[in-house]
Amino acid sequence: MKDQSIYSGFPQDDERALDSMLRPRVFAEFVGRPNTVENLKTWIQGARLRGESLDHILFSGPPGLGKTTLAYIIANELEVSIKPTSGPALTRPRDLVGLLTNLRTGDILFIDEIHRLDVRVEEYLYTAMEDFFVSIIVDSGVHGRSIKIDLKRYTLIGATTREGLLSPPLRSRFQIMERLDFYTPEELKRILLKSAGVLGIEINDESAELIAGRSRGTPRIANRLLRRIRDVAQAGGSSTVTVQTAREGLRRVGVDKMGLSEMDRRILQVLARNSGRPVGLKTIAAVVGEQEDTIEDVYEPFLIRQGLLERTARGRAATAEGLQVVRNHLEGEEKGSAQGELF
């Protein structure tokens, strides 16, 4: 498996069905985010008591933290249908209009990566969200006319990994906004223990803690690592993930004791060669052979949270801790090479 696919918080094409199996169905099964869950329960209860549709909701935060999961849980709690789509998939206004006109009262339209909506499509959402109608232009030129189509009162749930890219008019139309943050190792451990049962493999607390500590605070990455470690265990004829199996599986996917991947270390090495002075993102991408947006979205956030990298006006720079990590890694390689020659 490629390094990027292990650490990307975005779902891969071949794991969407498995993600659905591991996804909680009700709030009682959802681990973490107690304040967000409690808020959502309150908003849902209020809408039920008034006999109204739930207000429009915007979930923001890094990928893989449960935005899609919460949208499906809300639909289950309200006992309504959910129509999922994504910003890049809605390329023409008629794509959106087709979805909106097929919604029944109380239904949910879920738009993932809503910040990537085409501007023309987004403009149709303004009246659809606020006044529950859309206007379609049926003729052009001097004889142009529009037809107003009334919509059933529905709930739009948007999910975004880059809230800052949302236009102010669209953002202002969401009445409920919740931001999801990274999970604690203890929360990830609970998720892994539950996922292991779904995947049909046993795992002890110590092994789950080991994997959780190297999952970058992201449930999707934790489950992805668990599946790879499960392969290692089953290939060895075992149905149990032991600490030794977990360490071997993490080694095979390139995760070190700090949770750093091979690409993380290569990025830090590029910065270390410049003695800690800032390096441009284009330069880093060219040296390590990776796309700029992948470095920015997948690797940088973790390195920044770990205090190993910082962004400056002149580029990216390694911190003192980041430079020390590179030195320790190089010393470890030299030690391993010397032992190899000795034996």
Backbone torsions as a table, in degrees:
resi	resn	phi	psi	omega
1	MET	NA	137.3	-179.6
2	LYS	-67.7	150.4	-179.7
3	ASP	-55.3	-44.0	-176.6
4	GLN	-61.5	-41.3	-176.3
5	SER	-68.6	-26.3	176.3
6	ILE	-70.3	-43.6	-170.6
7	TYR	-101.2	-4.7	176.1
8	SER	-72.8	133.3	176.6
9	GLY	-76.7	-12.0	179.5
10	PHE	-80.1	144.0	-179.3
11	PRO	-69.0	142.9	175.1
12	GLN	-87.1	157.0	-175.6
13	ASP	-59.2	-34.8	-174.2
14	ASP	-88.0	3.9	-177.9
15	GLU	-122.4	6.9	-178.8
16	ARG	-64.5	-41.3	180.0
17	ALA	-64.7	-40.7	179.4
18	LEU	-69.3	-36.2	175.4
19	ASP	-58.2	-39.1	179.3
20	SER	-64.2	-37.4	178.0
21	MET	-65.0	-40.2	-175.6
22	LEU	-82.2	-11.3	-173.4
23	ARG	-74.0	130.4	175.2
24	PRO	-61.3	149.6	-178.2
25	ARG	-102.0	-24.9	-177.7
26	VAL	-135.4	165.3	-178.4
27	PHE	-60.5	-33.5	-178.2
28	ALA	-62.3	-25.1	-179.0
29	GLU	-92.3	-10.9	-174.9
30	PHE	-80.1	126.5	-178.1
31	VAL	-96.5	134.7	176.3
32	GLY	85.6	-180.0	179.2
33	ARG	50.6	51.6	-176.3
34	PRO	-59.6	-37.9	-179.4
35	ASN	-66.8	-42.7	179.1
36	THR	-63.8	-44.7	-179.8
37	VAL	-61.9	-44.5	-179.4
38	GLU	-63.8	-40.6	177.5
39	ASN	-61.4	-46.6	-178.1
40	LEU	-62.6	-40.7	177.2
41	LYS	-59.2	-40.6	-179.3
42	THR	-66.2	-45.4	-178.7
43	TRP	-64.8	-38.6	179.2
44	ILE	-65.7	-44.4	-180.0
45	GLN	-63.1	-40.9	178.7
46	GLY	-62.6	-42.5	179.0
47	ALA	-64.2	-38.9	179.1
48	ARG	-64.3	-44.1	-178.1
49	LEU	-64.0	-33.5	178.7
50	ARG	-84.3	-12.2	-176.8
51	GLY	69.7	32.1	-177.4
52	GLU	-116.5	165.9	172.6
53	SER	-73.8	149.9	178.1
54	LEU	-65.2	143.6	177.9
55	ASP	-63.9	159.4	179.8
56	HIS	-65.5	140.4	-173.6
57	ILE	-123.1	139.4	173.5
58	LEU	-120.1	120.2	173.6
59	PHE	-102.2	130.0	178.0
60	SER	-129.2	161.4	179.8
61	GLY	137.8	169.9	-179.6
62	PRO	-58.5	158.9	-179.1
63	PRO	-69.1	151.8	173.8
64	GLY	85.5	12.6	-175.1
65	LEU	-103.7	-0.8	173.8
66	GLY	113.4	16.0	180.0
67	LYS	-64.7	-47.6	178.3
68	THR	-65.1	-40.3	179.1
69	THR	-58.5	-45.4	-179.3
70	LEU	-64.7	-35.7	178.1
71	ALA	-61.9	-42.8	179.3
72	TYR	-70.2	-35.8	177.5
73	ILE	-63.8	-41.8	178.9
74	ILE	-60.5	-42.9	178.4
75	ALA	-62.1	-41.0	178.5
76	ASN	-65.9	-42.0	-179.6
77	GLU	-64.7	-36.9	-179.8
78	LEU	-84.4	-11.7	-177.4
79	GLU	58.1	48.4	177.7
80	VAL	-126.5	168.9	178.2
81	SER	-83.2	149.8	175.9
82	ILE	-122.6	131.5	178.9
83	LYS	-110.3	104.3	-177.6
84	PRO	-88.3	144.6	173.0
85	THR	-155.8	-172.9	179.5
86	SER	-141.1	159.0	-179.6
87	GLY	-56.2	-49.4	-179.5
88	PRO	-63.7	-23.9	-178.5
89	ALA	-76.9	-21.8	-179.1
90	LEU	-93.8	84.0	-175.3
91	THR	-89.3	-21.3	-178.5
92	ARG	-130.7	148.8	179.1
93	PRO	-54.5	-35.8	-177.6
94	ARG	-67.6	-24.2	174.8
95	ASP	-62.5	-43.8	179.6
96	LEU	-69.7	-44.3	-178.5
97	VAL	-59.6	-39.4	179.2
98	GLY	-61.4	-40.1	178.1
99	LEU	-68.7	-44.0	-175.8
100	LEU	-65.3	-41.1	-176.2
101	THR	-72.5	-16.5	179.1
102	ASN	-94.4	0.0	179.4
103	LEU	-79.5	140.0	174.4
104	ARG	-95.4	168.3	-179.4
105	THR	-56.7	127.6	178.7
106	GLY	87.6	-10.6	-179.1
107	ASP	-64.5	163.2	-178.9
108	ILE	-116.0	130.2	169.8
109	LEU	-104.3	117.6	-178.7
110	PHE	-106.4	120.6	179.2
111	ILE	-115.1	107.8	176.9
112	ASP	-80.9	151.1	-177.9
113	GLU	49.0	51.0	-174.1
114	ILE	-65.8	-20.5	179.0
115	HIS	-69.5	-11.5	-180.0
116	ARG	-98.3	15.2	177.0
117	LEU	-64.4	141.7	171.9
118	ASP	-64.0	142.2	-177.1
119	VAL	-57.3	-40.3	-179.0
120	ARG	-65.2	-36.9	178.3
121	VAL	-70.4	-42.3	-178.4
122	GLU	-59.0	-38.5	-178.5
123	GLU	-62.3	-30.5	177.5
124	TYR	-71.0	-25.0	-178.9
125	LEU	-71.1	-25.6	-174.4
126	TYR	-57.4	-55.9	179.3
127	THR	-73.4	-29.3	-180.0
128	ALA	-66.2	-34.0	-179.9
129	MET	-83.4	-38.5	-172.5
130	GLU	-88.0	-45.9	-174.3
131	ASP	-116.4	-1.0	175.8
132	PHE	59.1	51.1	170.2
133	PHE	-155.0	159.4	173.1
134	VAL	-130.9	148.4	177.6
135	SER	-112.3	125.7	-178.5
136	ILE	-108.5	128.3	176.0
137	ILE	-81.3	120.0	-176.9
138	VAL	-102.2	-20.4	176.4
139	ASP	-135.3	155.3	178.5
140	SER	-116.7	171.1	178.8
141	GLY	81.8	-158.4	-175.6
142	VAL	-67.9	-22.6	-179.6
143	HIS	-99.3	15.8	-178.5
144	GLY	-64.1	144.3	177.7
145	ARG	-147.9	161.7	-178.8
146	SER	-125.4	153.7	177.7
147	ILE	-116.6	127.8	178.6
148	LYS	-89.6	126.6	178.8
149	ILE	-114.7	117.6	177.9
150	ASP	-77.7	142.9	-178.3
151	LEU	-112.0	152.0	171.3
152	LYS	-69.0	152.6	-179.8
153	ARG	-73.5	114.2	-174.0
154	TYR	-124.1	178.0	175.9
155	THR	-120.5	126.5	173.8
156	LEU	-97.1	125.9	173.0
157	ILE	-113.4	117.9	177.9
158	GLY	-106.7	145.4	176.9
159	ALA	-127.0	135.2	-179.1
160	THR	-143.7	142.3	173.8
161	THR	-95.5	-6.7	-179.8
162	ARG	-138.2	79.9	-176.3
163	GLU	-60.8	-31.4	-179.0
164	GLY	-64.3	-18.4	179.7
165	LEU	-87.2	-7.0	177.2
166	LEU	-72.3	138.5	177.0
167	SER	-70.6	145.0	179.2
168	PRO	-54.9	-41.0	179.2
169	PRO	-61.4	-37.5	179.6
170	LEU	-73.1	-45.2	-178.0
171	ARG	-61.0	-38.3	-176.0
172	SER	-68.5	-15.5	-177.9
173	ARG	-87.4	-3.1	174.3
174	PHE	-90.9	123.8	-179.7
175	GLN	-84.9	-23.6	-179.6
176	ILE	-121.9	125.1	179.4
177	MET	-129.5	125.0	-179.7
178	GLU	-129.4	130.7	177.4
179	ARG	-106.1	131.1	178.5
180	LEU	-99.0	137.0	180.0
181	ASP	-117.4	176.6	-175.4
182	PHE	-67.1	153.3	-176.9
183	TYR	-87.2	155.7	174.2
184	THR	-81.2	157.8	176.9
185	PRO	-56.4	-36.2	-179.9
186	GLU	-65.4	-40.3	177.7
187	GLU	-65.5	-41.2	178.9
188	LEU	-66.2	-34.7	177.5
189	LYS	-61.4	-44.6	178.7
190	ARG	-61.8	-39.5	178.4
191	ILE	-65.0	-42.5	-178.8
192	LEU	-65.0	-40.0	178.9
193	LEU	-63.2	-38.8	177.7
194	LYS	-70.6	-43.3	-179.0
195	SER	-64.0	-36.4	179.4
196	ALA	-59.8	-39.3	177.8
197	GLY	-64.4	-39.6	178.2
198	VAL	-66.7	-37.5	-178.3
199	LEU	-80.5	-6.4	177.0
200	GLY	75.6	36.1	177.8
201	ILE	-137.9	147.9	-179.8
202	GLU	-90.4	146.3	177.6
203	ILE	-148.2	136.8	179.1
204	ASN	-91.4	170.2	-175.6
205	ASP	-61.0	-40.4	-176.4
206	GLU	-65.5	-40.7	178.7
207	SER	-67.0	-41.6	178.8
208	ALA	-63.1	-39.0	178.0
209	GLU	-64.1	-40.3	179.7
210	LEU	-61.7	-46.5	-179.7
211	ILE	-68.2	-42.0	-178.5
212	ALA	-60.9	-38.0	-178.8
213	GLY	-68.7	-13.1	-178.3
214	ARG	-119.2	22.2	-175.4
215	SER	-104.8	12.4	175.0
216	ARG	58.7	27.5	177.0
217	GLY	68.9	19.6	-173.0
218	THR	-124.0	118.4	-179.2
219	PRO	-57.1	-40.0	-178.4
220	ARG	-62.5	-39.4	178.6
221	ILE	-69.3	-38.5	177.9
222	ALA	-60.5	-45.6	178.9
223	ASN	-66.3	-35.1	179.0
224	ARG	-66.1	-44.2	177.3
225	LEU	-63.5	-39.2	179.0
226	LEU	-61.1	-39.8	179.9
227	ARG	-65.6	-39.0	178.4
228	ARG	-68.5	-38.3	178.7
229	ILE	-70.1	-34.5	174.3
230	ARG	-58.5	-40.9	178.1
231	ASP	-60.1	-41.8	-179.9
232	VAL	-63.4	-43.6	-179.4
233	ALA	-64.2	-47.8	-176.8
234	GLN	-69.6	-33.8	176.8
235	ALA	-65.2	-26.1	177.7
236	GLY	-90.8	7.4	176.4
237	GLY	82.4	21.7	-178.2
238	SER	-120.5	150.5	176.0
239	SER	-108.8	15.2	-178.2
240	THR	-128.4	135.6	175.4
241	VAL	-90.3	108.5	176.6
242	THR	-93.6	172.1	177.4
243	VAL	-61.2	-41.2	179.1
244	GLN	-62.9	-41.4	178.2
245	THR	-65.3	-41.2	-180.0
246	ALA	-63.0	-43.0	179.4
247	ARG	-64.6	-40.3	179.3
248	GLU	-65.6	-42.4	179.0
249	GLY	-64.0	-41.5	178.4
250	LEU	-65.6	-37.8	177.6
251	ARG	-62.7	-39.9	-177.5
252	ARG	-67.5	-31.1	178.3
253	VAL	-92.3	4.5	171.9
254	GLY	85.1	25.3	-179.4
255	VAL	-97.3	124.9	179.1
256	ASP	-92.4	-173.3	-175.2
257	LYS	-65.4	-24.8	178.3
258	MET	-88.0	-0.8	-177.0
259	GLY	83.9	10.5	-179.4
260	LEU	-84.6	142.1	175.9
261	SER	-94.3	174.7	177.5
262	GLU	-60.2	-40.7	179.8
263	MET	-67.3	-38.0	176.0
264	ASP	-56.9	-46.7	-178.0
265	ARG	-66.6	-36.2	178.5
266	ARG	-66.2	-39.1	177.6
267	ILE	-62.9	-45.1	179.5
268	LEU	-64.4	-35.7	178.9
269	GLN	-65.3	-37.7	176.9
270	VAL	-61.7	-42.8	-179.4
271	LEU	-70.1	-35.1	-179.0
272	ALA	-66.8	-32.8	178.6
273	ARG	-62.4	-23.3	179.9
274	ASN	-95.7	16.8	176.7
275	SER	56.7	35.2	176.8
276	GLY	84.4	-4.1	177.9
277	ARG	-76.8	154.0	-176.4
278	PRO	-60.3	143.8	177.0
279	VAL	-128.3	136.9	-179.4
280	GLY	-67.3	150.5	-179.0
281	LEU	-62.2	-38.6	179.0
282	LYS	-61.4	-39.7	179.1
283	THR	-65.1	-45.3	179.0
284	ILE	-59.3	-46.2	-178.8
285	ALA	-60.7	-41.0	-178.8
286	ALA	-66.5	-38.7	-177.2
287	VAL	-72.7	-44.0	-175.7
288	VAL	-87.1	-10.3	177.4
289	GLY	74.0	39.5	-178.9
290	GLU	-132.4	156.5	179.0
291	GLN	-69.6	146.6	-178.9
292	GLU	-60.7	-45.4	-177.1
293	ASP	-67.2	-30.2	177.1
294	THR	-67.7	-43.1	177.0
295	ILE	-61.0	-43.4	-176.3
296	GLU	-69.2	-37.9	-174.4
297	ASP	-92.1	-34.0	-172.0
298	VAL	-98.0	-45.4	-170.7
299	TYR	-99.3	-43.2	-175.6
300	GLU	-58.8	-44.0	-177.4
301	PRO	-55.3	-41.9	-179.7
302	PHE	-68.3	-43.1	-179.7
303	LEU	-63.8	-35.6	177.8
304	ILE	-69.0	-44.0	179.7
305	ARG	-63.2	-31.2	179.5
306	GLN	-82.0	-3.6	179.4
307	GLY	74.1	25.2	-177.5
308	LEU	-101.2	-18.3	-176.6
309	LEU	-142.0	148.8	175.3
310	GLU	-137.2	147.4	177.0
311	ARG	-95.0	133.4	177.0
312	THR	-126.2	172.8	179.0
313	ALA	-64.6	-22.6	-177.5
314	ARG	-99.1	-4.2	179.5
315	GLY	140.4	-158.5	179.9
316	ARG	-99.0	142.1	179.6
317	ALA	-136.7	144.5	175.8
318	ALA	-80.5	138.8	175.6
319	THR	-79.6	176.2	177.2
320	ALA	-60.6	-38.6	177.9
321	GLU	-65.7	-38.6	178.4
322	GLY	-64.3	-41.5	178.4
323	LEU	-64.8	-35.7	178.9
324	GLN	-67.9	-36.9	177.5
325	VAL	-61.2	-42.8	179.3
326	VAL	-64.0	-43.2	179.2
327	ARG	-62.6	-43.6	179.7
328	ASN	-62.7	-39.4	-179.6
329	HIS	-66.1	-43.4	-179.7
330	LEU	-66.1	-38.6	177.4
331	GLU	-64.6	-38.2	177.5
332	GLY	-64.6	-38.4	178.1
333	GLU	-65.9	-41.9	180.0
334	GLU	-64.6	-39.4	178.9
335	LYS	-65.4	-42.3	178.8
336	GLY	-64.7	-38.0	179.3
337	SER	-66.6	-40.5	179.8
338	ALA	-65.4	-40.3	178.6
339	GLN	-65.8	-35.5	178.8
340	GLY	-63.9	-41.0	179.1
341	GLU	-67.9	-36.9	-177.7
342	LEU	-65.3	-40.8	-176.5
343	PHE	-99.1	NA	NA
